[in-house]
Amino acid sequence: MAPVAVITGGTAGIGLACAKRIADDGGTVIVSGRGAERGRSALAALDAGDRARYIPADATKRNDVTGLIEETITDHRRIDVLINNAGGVTDTGAHVADADPDALRNAFRLNVESTYWACQAALAHMLPRGYGRIINMSSLAGKTGAAGLSGYTTTKHAIIGLTKTLAKEVTTRGITVNALCPGITDTAMIPDQLAGAITNSGADFSAAAAHYTGDLGRMVTPDEVAGAVAMLISPQGAAISGTALSIDGGFSQF
């Protein structure tokens, strides 16, 4: 049976690439985000007819997240796949010594709380069925330090902790939970992220980008991340749970 998948932050970049891969493989995708125009553009790019829908939702608001899941259940009677892709950098250039306390709170709300609440809402429907696939988007920054991205790095490590804990809780009940840790990926927000991170270090942007691309020698593509998603939600991925899969050209090597 083709899956019904919900992708938060699914209107662009990695999220949209994941949605397109699932739709191209015959699945039904529900993409969420905060911009109606981006939602319309995403549906046009997906070109999947009634197997694709955009539902506006702010992932930092628990009621929005719950509503997204409930609306999916109303329309499709089930949710097979949850991809928590909503997130981002709220503190470019912020070092721990001088970071604004609100920046850390905002980073946790955007990256960790959004993932936590979406998992909880989806599990209410996955657990009774005894089936589900949850993928949480961490980052290379979830495995290494990154000066100038203190809040982002802290929260991406937290997502891995959440993933491993949740896998211990639900894998025996038919639900796999994994994290993906992409390296520098060719999306629109990467130049701003890197530029902000190195502002206080005096580093050259191109040198920083080259450093974080590892042995691959180029940025990761969104389609490569989507390929990992396709594997994890396939029958061949049923024995993989609690992992934090690096997609970074060999930079982290674990």
C-alpha positions in Angstrom: 0.0 0.0 0.0 1.4 3.4 -1.0 2.1 5.5 2.1 0.4 8.6 3.4 3.1 11.0 4.4 3.1 14.3 6.3 6.1 16.5 5.8 6.5 19.6 8.0 8.4 22.4 6.4 7.6 20.6 3.1 7.2 23.5 0.7 10.9 24.0 -0.3 14.4 22.5 -0.1 14.9 19.2 1.5 11.2 18.9 2.6 9.9 19.4 -0.9 12.5 17.0 -2.4 11.3 14.3 0.1 7.6 15.0 -0.8 8.4 14.7 -4.5 10.2 11.5 -4.1 7.4 9.9 -2.1 4.8 11.2 -4.6 6.8 10.0 -7.6 6.9 6.6 -6.0 3.1 6.6 -5.8 2.5 7.9 -2.2 0.2 10.6 -1.0 1.9 13.6 0.5 0.7 16.4 2.8 3.1 19.3 3.0 2.9 22.0 5.6 4.4 25.4 6.0 3.5 29.0 6.8 3.3 30.6 3.4 0.3 30.1 1.1 2.2 31.1 -2.0 5.0 28.6 -1.3 2.3 26.0 -0.7 0.9 26.6 -4.1 4.3 26.5 -5.7 5.1 23.3 -3.9 1.9 21.6 -5.2 2.7 22.8 -8.7 6.2 21.3 -8.4 4.8 18.0 -7.0 2.3 17.7 -9.9 0.6 14.8 -8.1 -3.0 15.8 -8.4 -5.1 14.7 -5.5 -2.2 12.8 -4.0 -0.7 16.0 -2.8 -2.1 18.6 -0.5 -0.8 21.7 1.3 -2.0 22.4 4.8 -0.9 25.7 6.4 0.7 25.1 9.8 3.2 26.9 12.0 5.3 24.0 13.4 6.1 26.1 16.5 2.5 26.1 17.6 1.3 22.9 19.1 -2.3 23.4 18.1 -1.2 23.9 14.5 0.8 20.7 14.6 -2.1 18.7 16.1 -4.5 20.2 13.6 -2.2 19.1 10.7 -2.2 15.5 11.9 -5.9 15.4 12.6 -6.8 16.9 9.3 -4.7 14.2 7.6 -6.5 11.5 9.6 -9.9 13.0 8.6 -9.0 13.0 4.9 -7.0 9.7 4.7 -7.9 7.7 7.8 -4.3 7.1 8.5 -0.7 8.5 8.7 2.1 6.1 7.7 5.0 8.5 7.5 5.9 11.6 9.4 8.9 13.6 8.3 9.8 16.4 10.7 11.6 18.8 8.5 10.5 22.1 9.9 13.3 24.0 11.5 16.2 26.3 10.8 18.8 28.7 12.2 17.6 31.4 14.5 21.0 32.5 15.8 23.5 33.0 13.0 26.7 34.4 14.4 25.7 33.7 18.0 28.5 32.4 20.3 27.6 31.0 23.7 29.4 33.8 25.6 27.3 36.5 24.1 24.1 34.9 22.8 20.7 36.4 23.6 18.8 34.0 25.9 15.7 34.4 23.7 17.6 33.1 20.7 18.1 29.7 22.5 14.4 29.6 23.4 13.4 30.3 19.9 15.8 27.7 18.5 14.3 25.0 20.8 10.8 26.1 19.9 11.5 25.9 16.2 13.7 22.8 16.0 12.9 20.6 19.0 9.4 21.4 20.3 8.0 21.3 16.8 9.5 17.8 16.3 8.4 16.6 19.7 4.8 17.7 19.3 4.5 16.4 15.8 5.8 13.0 17.0 3.3 12.9 19.8 0.4 13.8 17.6 1.3 11.2 15.0 1.9 8.5 17.6 -1.7 8.8 18.8 -2.7 7.2 15.5 0.4 5.1 14.7 0.4 3.2 17.9 -3.1 1.8 17.7 -2.3 0.5 14.2 1.1 -0.9 15.1 2.8 0.8 12.2 4.6 4.0 11.4 7.8 5.6 10.0 9.1 8.7 11.7 12.1 10.7 10.4 13.4 13.6 12.2 15.7 16.1 10.5 18.9 16.7 12.4 22.0 18.0 10.8 25.8 17.6 10.5 25.6 20.1 13.3 23.9 17.5 15.4 27.1 15.5 15.5 29.8 18.1 15.5 30.2 21.6 17.0 29.8 24.7 14.9 31.1 28.0 16.4 28.7 30.8 15.7 25.6 28.4 15.6 25.3 27.7 19.3 21.5 27.4 19.5 21.2 25.5 16.2 23.9 23.0 17.1 22.5 22.4 20.6 19.0 21.8 19.2 20.1 19.5 16.4 22.0 17.4 19.0 18.7 17.3 21.0 16.8 16.0 18.0 19.1 13.0 17.9 18.5 12.4 21.6 14.8 12.5 21.1 15.0 10.2 18.1 17.0 7.5 20.1 14.7 7.7 23.1 11.5 7.5 21.0 12.9 4.5 19.1 13.5 2.7 22.4 9.8 3.4 23.2 8.0 2.4 20.0 10.2 0.2 17.8 8.8 -3.0 19.4 5.3 -1.7 18.5 6.0 -1.5 14.7 7.2 2.1 14.5 10.7 3.0 13.4 12.2 6.3 14.3 15.4 7.7 12.7 17.2 11.0 12.3 18.9 12.2 9.2 22.0 14.4 9.5 22.6 16.1 6.2 25.8 18.0 5.7 25.9 21.3 3.8 23.0 20.9 1.4 22.3 22.9 -1.7 19.2 24.8 -0.6 18.4 28.5 -0.6 19.1 29.1 3.1 22.6 27.6 3.2 24.5 30.7 2.1 22.8 32.8 4.8 23.5 30.1 7.5 27.2 29.8 6.7 27.7 33.6 6.3 26.1 34.2 9.6 28.1 31.5 11.4 31.4 32.8 10.2 30.7 36.5 10.7 32.6 36.6 14.0 35.4 34.4 12.9 36.7 36.2 9.9 36.6 33.1 7.9 36.1 33.1 4.1 32.7 31.9 3.0 34.0 29.6 0.2 36.6 28.2 2.5 34.0 27.4 5.2 31.8 25.8 2.7 34.6 23.7 1.3 35.5 22.6 4.8 32.1 21.3 5.6 31.5 19.4 2.4 34.0 16.7 3.5 35.5 14.2 1.0 32.5 14.6 -1.3 34.0 18.0 -2.5 30.5 19.5 -3.1 27.3 20.2 -1.4 24.8 17.4 -0.8 21.7 17.7 -3.0 18.1 17.6 -1.6 17.4 14.6 -3.8 20.2 12.7 -2.1 18.5 13.3 1.3 15.2 12.2 -0.2 16.8 9.0 -1.4 17.7 8.1 2.2 14.1 8.8 3.2 12.8 6.5 0.5 15.0 3.7 1.8 14.0 4.2 5.5 10.3 4.2 4.7 10.5 1.2 2.4 10.0 -2.4 3.5 13.8 -2.8 3.4 14.1 -0.1 6.1 12.0 -2.0 8.6 14.9 -3.1 10.7 16.5 0.4 10.9 15.5 2.4 14.0 17.2 4.7 16.4 19.9 5.7 13.9 21.3 9.1 13.1 22.3 8.7 9.5 25.0 11.0 8.2 24.6 12.3 4.7 27.7 14.6 4.6 30.3 13.2 2.3 32.3 11.5 5.0 32.8 14.6 7.2 31.5 13.2 10.4 32.2 9.5 9.8 29.7 8.3 12.4 
